Amino acid sequence: MRIIPLIKTLAIPAALCMVAGVASAQGNYPARPVTIIVPAPAGGGIDLIARVVGEKLSTKLGQPFIVDNRPGASNNLGTALLANAKPDGYTIGIVGGSHNINKFLFKNLGWDPQKSFEPIVYTHEIPLVFAVYSKVPAKTLPELVTWMKANPGEAKVATSGRGSAQEMAAEMFHMVSGAPTLLVPYKGSAAAHPDLVAGRTVLYIDTVSAIQEQVKAGHVRAVAVSTRNRSKALPNVPTADEQGLKGYDANTNGGFLAPAGTPKEIVAKLNAEINAALKLPEVRAKLEAAGIEVQGGTPQQYATLIQSDLNKWGKVVKEANIQPE
């Protein structure tokens, strides 16, 4: 007769209880409040998505989903906090376009856009608009390129600072069109708009959500949209690709992430619930009114998009000879 040592006999039910406990904890998720880290200030696109979707998750899942804005260091501060959070599903985050750009601009991020996170769901795409100073005599993108080439000393292009989608869009515009671009960095759209309206800069490739009111008020002229498809918020504005800049496709996009190692069951549950929230008519209406194109899909689809963006922006950074800090 085989004798099993007592310590092993006791260990078996203990291990089974531990596994059952983990499974139960995941099955009851969430059992307490969940923090959504937003690595940007309140009021922006990803902050709006986090709050609108978080409210629906709170109602559906019975626990508060609390937005925690952690801006700073080109969105790296909040992203690092998310990467280093406990991977138990109680800290998740939402990121924007800089997430897939900063890898090429900073030497010591402390996190990797792929290895440090579990993709949950691709939530949004925000097209960018070529917004032109109203007194520049260009009503189309080809006319703008011609004017900038004829006036290189005046071709001042506003950006939202290092690593921003606006800066990368401007670099891509320079590469594809050959137009001179004298980049002028600002600390966000609110700081850049007054100088664009006054003519101290002549172009700002800004997000639809940030610039659409200035366009509708006639303070600036929209000559193109940066994405392959037209913006639902500005449907009469043709794309850059339509106007001859073939292959031009720049936007700020992103979605929800969890720290690497978060259980797959929790990721799957969050994916299903966020997708369901994004399909609600009131959610879509609120986000689309802000110029946000609502997306959705599987974690793998979001992972594929991240890889595609890394390939695209890595090429832009290399060809523009931008050196990492």
C-alpha positions as CSV (number, residue, x, y, z in Angstrom):
1,M,0.0,0.0,0.0
2,R,1.3,3.4,-1.0
3,I,1.5,5.9,1.8
4,I,1.0,9.6,1.0
5,P,2.8,11.9,3.5
6,L,0.5,13.9,5.7
7,I,1.9,17.2,4.5
8,K,1.1,16.4,0.9
9,T,-2.4,15.1,1.9
10,L,-3.1,18.5,3.6
11,A,-1.6,20.5,0.7
12,I,-3.9,19.0,-1.9
13,P,-7.2,20.4,-0.5
14,A,-5.4,23.6,0.4
15,A,-4.3,24.1,-3.2
16,L,-7.7,23.2,-4.5
17,C,-9.2,25.8,-2.2
18,M,-6.8,28.4,-3.5
19,V,-7.6,27.7,-7.1
20,A,-11.3,27.7,-6.3
21,G,-10.9,31.0,-4.4
22,V,-9.1,32.6,-7.4
23,A,-11.8,31.4,-9.8
24,S,-14.5,32.6,-7.4
25,A,-12.9,36.0,-7.1
26,Q,-12.7,36.3,-10.9
27,G,-16.3,35.1,-11.2
28,N,-17.5,37.7,-8.8
29,Y,-15.5,40.5,-10.5
30,P,-15.7,43.3,-9.7
31,A,-16.3,43.0,-5.9
32,R,-15.0,46.5,-5.1
33,P,-14.4,49.8,-6.9
34,V,-12.3,49.9,-10.0
35,T,-9.9,52.7,-10.9
36,I,-9.6,53.9,-14.5
37,I,-6.3,55.8,-15.0
38,V,-6.5,58.5,-17.6
39,P,-2.9,59.8,-18.3
40,A,-4.3,63.1,-19.5
41,P,-6.1,66.1,-18.0
42,A,-9.8,66.2,-17.5
43,G,-11.9,67.5,-20.4
44,G,-10.0,65.7,-23.3
45,G,-11.2,62.9,-25.6
46,I,-10.0,59.9,-23.6
47,D,-11.2,61.5,-20.4
48,L,-14.7,61.8,-21.9
49,I,-14.7,58.2,-23.0
50,A,-13.5,57.0,-19.6
51,R,-16.3,58.9,-17.8
52,V,-19.1,58.0,-20.2
53,V,-18.1,54.3,-20.4
54,G,-17.2,54.2,-16.7
55,E,-20.7,55.4,-15.8
56,K,-22.3,52.5,-17.8
57,L,-19.9,50.0,-16.3
58,S,-20.7,51.2,-12.8
59,T,-24.4,50.7,-13.4
60,K,-24.1,47.4,-15.1
61,L,-21.5,45.7,-12.8
62,G,-22.7,47.2,-9.5
63,Q,-19.3,48.8,-8.5
64,P,-18.0,52.3,-9.0
65,F,-15.6,52.8,-11.9
66,I,-13.6,55.8,-10.7
67,V,-11.7,58.0,-13.2
68,D,-8.3,59.0,-11.9
69,N,-6.6,61.7,-14.1
70,R,-2.8,61.4,-14.0
71,P,-1.4,63.8,-16.6
72,G,2.2,64.7,-17.1
73,A,5.4,63.8,-18.9
74,S,3.7,63.5,-22.3
75,N,1.2,61.1,-20.8
76,N,4.0,58.8,-19.6
77,L,3.3,59.5,-15.9
78,G,-0.2,57.9,-15.8
79,T,0.8,55.2,-18.2
80,A,3.7,54.1,-16.0
81,L,1.3,54.0,-13.0
82,L,-1.0,51.7,-15.0
83,A,1.9,49.5,-16.1
84,N,3.0,49.0,-12.5
85,A,-0.4,48.5,-11.0
86,K,-1.4,45.2,-9.5
87,P,-2.8,43.0,-12.3
88,D,-6.0,42.1,-10.6
89,G,-8.5,44.0,-12.7
90,Y,-9.1,46.7,-10.2
91,T,-6.8,49.2,-12.0
92,I,-7.3,49.7,-15.7
93,G,-6.6,52.6,-18.0
94,I,-7.4,54.3,-21.3
95,V,-4.7,55.6,-23.6
96,G,-4.6,57.8,-26.7
97,G,-2.3,58.3,-29.7
98,S,0.8,59.1,-27.8
99,H,0.9,55.5,-26.3
100,N,2.2,54.1,-29.6
101,I,4.5,57.1,-30.3
102,N,6.4,57.6,-27.0
103,K,8.3,54.4,-27.4
104,F,10.4,56.1,-30.1
105,L,10.8,59.5,-28.3
106,F,11.9,58.5,-24.9
107,K,14.9,56.3,-23.9
108,N,13.8,55.3,-20.5
109,L,10.0,55.0,-20.4
110,G,9.9,52.3,-17.8
111,W,7.1,50.5,-19.7
112,D,6.6,49.0,-23.1
113,P,3.4,49.6,-25.2
114,Q,3.0,45.9,-25.8
115,K,4.8,43.9,-23.1
116,S,3.5,46.0,-20.2
117,F,-0.2,45.7,-20.9
118,E,-3.1,43.5,-21.7
119,P,-5.2,45.1,-24.5
120,I,-8.9,45.1,-23.4
121,V,-10.7,46.9,-26.3
122,Y,-10.1,49.4,-29.0
123,T,-12.5,52.2,-28.2
124,H,-12.0,55.2,-30.4
125,E,-10.4,57.0,-33.3
126,I,-10.3,60.8,-33.4
127,P,-9.6,62.2,-36.8
128,L,-7.4,65.2,-37.2
129,V,-8.3,68.3,-39.1
130,F,-6.0,70.6,-41.2
131,A,-7.1,73.9,-39.7
132,V,-5.7,76.9,-41.5
133,Y,-5.5,80.6,-40.5
134,S,-8.5,82.3,-42.1
135,K,-6.4,84.8,-44.1
136,V,-4.2,82.2,-45.8
137,P,-5.7,82.0,-49.4
138,A,-6.0,78.3,-49.5
139,K,-9.3,76.5,-49.6
140,T,-8.0,73.0,-50.4
141,L,-5.0,70.9,-49.3
142,P,-3.2,71.2,-52.6
143,E,-3.6,75.0,-52.5
144,L,-2.2,75.0,-48.9
145,V,0.8,73.0,-50.0
146,T,1.4,75.4,-52.9
147,W,1.1,78.4,-50.6
148,M,3.5,77.0,-48.0
149,K,6.1,76.2,-50.6
150,A,5.9,79.7,-51.9
151,N,6.1,81.2,-48.4
152,P,8.5,78.9,-46.5
153,G,9.3,81.6,-43.9
154,E,5.6,81.8,-42.9
155,A,4.9,78.1,-42.9
156,K,4.6,77.9,-39.1
157,V,2.7,74.8,-38.0
158,A,1.4,74.6,-34.4
159,T,1.7,71.3,-32.5
160,S,0.8,70.1,-29.1
161,G,4.3,69.4,-28.1
162,R,6.8,66.5,-28.3
163,G,5.3,63.1,-29.1
164,S,1.8,64.4,-29.7
165,A,-0.4,63.1,-32.5
166,Q,-0.4,66.7,-33.8
167,E,3.4,66.7,-34.1
168,M,3.5,63.3,-35.8
169,A,0.7,64.3,-38.2
170,A,2.7,67.4,-39.1
171,E,5.9,65.4,-39.7
172,M,4.0,63.0,-41.9
173,F,2.5,65.9,-43.8
174,H,6.0,67.2,-44.5
175,M,7.2,63.8,-45.6
176,V,4.3,63.1,-48.0
177,S,3.7,66.6,-49.4
178,G,7.2,68.2,-49.3
179,A,5.7,71.3,-47.8
180,P,8.0,73.2,-45.4
181,T,6.8,73.0,-41.8
182,L,8.3,75.2,-39.1
183,L,6.9,73.4,-36.0
184,V,5.9,75.6,-33.1
185,P,5.1,73.6,-29.9
186,Y,2.3,74.5,-27.5
187,K,1.0,72.9,-24.3
188,G,-2.2,71.6,-25.9
189,S,-5.0,72.8,-28.1
190,A,-6.2,75.6,-25.7
191,A,-2.8,77.2,-25.9
192,A,-2.4,76.8,-29.6
193,H,-5.8,78.1,-30.8
194,P,-5.4,81.8,-30.0
195,D,-2.2,82.1,-32.1
196,L,-3.7,80.2,-35.0
197,V,-6.8,82.4,-35.0
198,A,-4.5,85.5,-34.8
199,G,-2.2,84.3,-37.6
200,R,0.9,83.8,-35.6
201,T,0.8,80.3,-36.9
202,V,-0.8,79.3,-40.2
203,L,-1.7,75.6,-39.7
204,Y,-2.7,73.3,-36.8
205,I,-3.5,69.6,-37.5
206,D,-5.7,69.2,-34.5
207,T,-8.2,66.7,-33.3
208,V,-11.8,67.1,-34.6
209,S,-13.0,67.1,-30.9
210,A,-10.8,70.1,-30.1
211,I,-11.0,72.2,-33.2
212,Q,-14.5,71.7,-34.6
213,E,-16.1,74.6,-32.7
214,Q,-13.4,77.0,-34.1
215,V,-14.2,75.6,-37.6
216,K,-17.9,76.0,-37.2
217,A,-17.5,79.5,-35.9
218,G,-15.4,80.5,-38.9
219,H,-12.4,81.3,-36.9
220,V,-10.3,78.9,-38.9
221,R,-10.8,77.0,-42.2
222,A,-10.8,73.2,-42.4
223,V,-9.2,72.1,-45.6
224,A,-8.8,68.4,-45.0
225,V,-9.3,65.5,-42.6
226,S,-6.3,63.3,-41.8
227,T,-8.0,59.8,-41.8
228,R,-8.9,57.6,-44.7
229,N,-12.6,58.2,-44.1
230,R,-14.3,61.5,-43.6
231,S,-15.2,62.6,-40.1
232,K,-18.8,62.2,-39.1
233,A,-18.5,65.5,-37.2
234,L,-17.3,67.4,-40.3
235,P,-18.7,65.3,-43.2
236,N,-18.2,68.0,-45.9
237,V,-14.4,68.2,-45.3
238,P,-12.6,65.9,-47.7
239,T,-9.7,63.7,-46.6
240,A,-6.0,64.3,-47.4
241,D,-6.0,61.1,-49.3
242,E,-8.9,62.3,-51.5
243,Q,-7.0,65.4,-52.3
244,G,-3.9,63.8,-53.6
245,L,-1.9,62.9,-50.5
246,K,-2.2,59.2,-51.2
247,G,-1.7,57.0,-48.2
248,Y,-1.8,59.8,-45.7
249,D,-3.5,58.5,-42.6
250,A,-2.9,60.0,-39.2
251,N,-5.2,60.1,-36.2
252,T,-5.2,59.8,-32.4
253,N,-6.7,56.5,-31.4
254,G,-6.6,54.2,-28.4
255,G,-8.5,52.1,-25.9
256,F,-8.7,50.4,-22.6
257,L,-5.7,48.5,-21.3
258,A,-4.9,46.5,-18.1
259,P,-1.5,45.7,-16.5
260,A,0.3,42.7,-18.0
261,G,-0.7,39.5,-16.2
262,T,-4.3,40.5,-15.6
263,P,-6.4,37.3,-15.7
264,K,-7.8,36.6,-19.2
265,E,-11.3,36.0,-17.7
266,I,-11.3,39.5,-16.3
267,V,-10.1,41.0,-19.6
268,A,-12.8,39.1,-21.4
269,K,-15.5,40.3,-19.1
270,L,-14.3,43.9,-19.4
271,N,-14.1,43.6,-23.2
272,A,-17.7,42.3,-23.4
273,E,-19.1,45.0,-21.1
274,I,-17.2,47.9,-22.7
275,N,-18.3,46.7,-26.2
276,A,-21.9,46.6,-25.0
277,A,-21.6,50.2,-23.6
278,L,-20.1,51.5,-26.8
279,K,-23.1,50.2,-28.7
280,L,-25.6,52.1,-26.6
281,P,-27.2,54.9,-28.6
282,E,-26.8,57.5,-25.9
283,V,-23.1,56.7,-25.5
284,R,-22.4,56.8,-29.3
285,A,-24.3,60.1,-29.6
286,K,-22.4,61.8,-26.8
287,L,-19.0,60.6,-28.1
288,E,-19.7,61.3,-31.8
289,A,-20.9,64.8,-30.9
290,A,-17.4,65.4,-29.6
291,G,-15.8,64.2,-32.8
292,I,-14.9,60.8,-31.5
293,E,-15.4,57.8,-33.9
294,V,-16.5,54.9,-31.8
295,Q,-14.8,51.6,-32.4
296,G,-14.9,48.2,-30.5
297,G,-13.8,44.7,-31.1
298,T,-11.7,41.9,-29.5
299,P,-8.5,42.3,-27.4
300,Q,-6.6,40.7,-30.3
301,Q,-7.9,43.2,-32.8
302,Y,-6.7,46.0,-30.5
303,A,-3.3,44.3,-30.1
304,T,-3.0,44.1,-34.0
305,L,-3.8,47.9,-34.2
306,I,-1.1,48.7,-31.6
307,Q,1.5,46.8,-33.7
308,S,0.4,48.5,-36.9
309,D,0.7,52.0,-35.2
310,L,4.1,51.1,-33.9
311,N,5.2,50.3,-37.4
312,K,3.8,53.5,-38.8
313,W,5.0,55.9,-36.2
314,G,8.4,54.3,-35.9
315,K,8.9,54.9,-39.6
316,V,7.9,58.6,-39.3
317,V,10.2,59.2,-36.3
318,K,13.1,57.5,-38.2
319,E,12.6,59.4,-41.4
320,A,12.1,62.7,-39.6
321,N,15.4,62.0,-37.7
322,I,13.7,62.7,-34.4
323,Q,16.1,61.8,-31.6
324,P,14.8,60.2,-28.4
325,E,15.3,62.0,-25.1
